[in-house]
Amino acid sequence: HAVKPGAIQLASALGFVLVPVSVWGNRMRINDKRWDLMETPRLFSKVYLAVGEPMRVAPDLDDAGLSAARAALGTALDDVTARARAVASSGLAPPAR
């Protein structure tokens, strides 16, 4: 769960917009036999998708700009993950936008 510099550098070089997205299920299975502890939803579980605000990355970032963009994207990913997790654990329908 760490933002790698490659995504930021690619978005900066090509002018892409980054969109933080997270998925959380109300009944997840964690495969502890895998190195990455992959999580998959159990049968008949509800899966919630949270999408954050698009993030523009400045072109030609220096090291300080790269670090700031990584931190901002990491915070945005944490926020959407918390939002998806909260809705999944509440058992309620997600709020309408």
Protein Blocks (a to p, Z undefined) as FASTA:
>chain_A
ZZcfklmmmmmmnopacdddddddfbdcddfkbfnlpacddehiacdddddddddddehi
afklmmmmmmmmmmmmmmmmmmmmmmmmnopacddZZ
